[in-house]
Amino acid sequence: MYVDQSARPGLMSRLGGAWDRIRNNVLVIGVSAVLVFLILVPVVRLIINSFIEGHPSVPEGWTLNNYVSAYSMPIFYEALATTLWISSIGTFVTLAIAVLFAWLIERTDMPFRNMAWVLILVPMAIPGVLFALGWTLLLSPKVGALNMLLREIFAIVGITFEKGPINIYSLGGLIFLDGVRGVTTVFLMVVGSFRMMDPSLEEAARVSKAGTFGTFMQVTLPAMLPAVLAAGMYSFISSMESFEAPLAVGLPGGIFVLSTLIYFTTRIQAPLDYGLGAVFGVTFMLIMILLLIGYRRVIRHSEKYATVTGKGFRPRVTTIGRWRWPAFGMFVLYFLAAVVAPFIILAWTSFLPGYRIPSVSVFPLLTWSNYVELFETERVLNMVWNTLYLMLVTATITMLFAFVTSWGIVRSQVRGAGWLDTFVFIPHAIPGIVIALALIMAYLSPPLRYLGIYGSMTILVMGLVVSYISFGTRLMNSAIMQIQEELEQAAYVAGAGTMRTLFTITLPLLFPAFAAGWIWVAVHALRSFSIPIMLASRDNEVFAILLWEYWDEGSASLSSALGVLMILVLVPMTLLLRRFITQISEQR
């Protein structure tokens, strides 16, 4: 056989170049392979199990009956419609509040703006399940503290109610919880745009005699529309996968959303139906992926509408005159609803043998016994260790994986970096409840069940790493783009390898962004609920599992005490996040 000898040097050169790229990016390739395994294997297993009868560990054959049964159930369509309705109205409420506060804090002379900037982060320190349980104690139709107060007020004018007048176990209650709950995240997404907007547009409107409100509605808000729309779609996606409030408030009221329908099918009903749950999970995932595609298209083209100038740019504070204090009053009202009211009722309940309506006559019953019982219970001590382990390991692995992956996406010359960027963003479209269900299917089914991962802390870490890797890579992508590549090139010239350059040059320069991401993931891992409760076992109990178990068994006092301790740990961590957010902004 004849071989063109002149072609061999070129071929060898290309092979050598390919080998050099692989050798220089072996860390990126290794981490990417692990992420592909963590994300892809459970998802594929979930899809396979949607076509299988029987328990995942003992499959009984292939079938289409799961899909036929699921799509013929009226409750599926009711849950889907309810999910869309709550998410739509809740997102509108969230956007209205978050955008208003972003404008007031960044662009107006509202009193105590700096304090408001710090306080608006505090709702992140209250886990969603505690927020829902707190408002349940306040607005339970018969014994809710706030409802009791309202009934007494109405009785003064001759209007009597046997219960209510507000029912938290309703669609309105779920919309209220969803709308207030998501404000902090949306605020953080839009506040930077308000800070950096070119003020000349607003100044031109004022020269044209437009008032403050008219300028905001006709100039500021339209200019911010791409950022607001992107934040709104993100908020809608987050609302769609909400689980805590629908579980704590929706199920007692007979209201199902997609997440609680999956939980009910695979964890509560008898007998458990994993095939039906897999169909619900696959359907939910496909809906979320379609929403994610729309979100990506919005943010991809948002830079076309940038209004930030370069030379001579100075953000200008707008004077709102007599509305300064009413504006601050609105923020105080929001803070009361988002933080103070639920925390106070939880703290009050934690000092009582059982829930009592707040009154002076109950003061003699106040006791530390619930806290003493918690600290003396060996099960609680094991739970504390498991929670700390989950928080530290999840945050560290997630951010290290995100750092290496983002460097590979932004810096490396390995083919497929763009596909990798898209792939690691996909988990953002997979609700936590579906991630947990996919892990159940994967690690209860052969051959992965022989690894013994199901029921361990490892499976919790895996689920949370998958859930948070999208956030981590988004944060690190933008941070790495801020670092000049010449710094790394200088290290290579000096003889440093890729790994040494990454961890001695690049990572220290990115520390504020890395630390902010680490704290964000740690806070969310500590307060995570849907994944731990779906994957709960005797060997991997964490805060969320024990807290819900106490509540479900009727021990509101122990549940509240555990919740108060969790909040006291989360608040300092959340406030520390502001410091690193500020450093990131200054670097940029």
Buried (B, 14 or more C-beta within 10 A) or exposed (E): EEEEEEEEEEEEEEEEEEEEBEEBBEBBBEBBEBBEEBBEBBBEBBBBBBBBBEBBEEBEEEBEEBBEBBEEBEEBEBBBEBBBBBBEBBBBBBBEBBBBBBBBBBBBBBEEBEEBBEBBBBBBBBBBBBBBBBBBBBBBBEEBBBBBEBBEEBEEEEEEEEEBEBBBBBBEBBBBBBBBBBBBBBBBBBBBBBBBBBBBBBBEBBEEEBEBEEBBEBBBEEBBEBBBBBBBBBBBBBBBBBBBBBBBBBBEBEBBBBBBBBBBBBBEEEEBBBBBBBBBBBBBBEBBEEBBEEBBEBBEEBEEBBBEBEEEEEEEEBEBEEBBEEBBEBBBEBBEBBBEBBBBBBBBBBBBEEBBBBEEEEEEEEEEBBBEBBEEEEEBEBBBEBBBBBBBBBBBBBBBBBBBBBBBBBBBEBEEBEEBBEBBBBBBBBBBBBBBBBBBBBBBBEEBBEEEBBBBBBBBBBBBBBBBBBBBBBBBBBBBEEBEEEEBEEBBEEEBEBEEBBBEBBBEBBEBBBBBBBBBBBBBBBBBBBBBBBBBEEEBBBBBBBBBBBBEEEBBBBBBBBBBBBBEBBBEBBBBBBEBBEBBEEEE
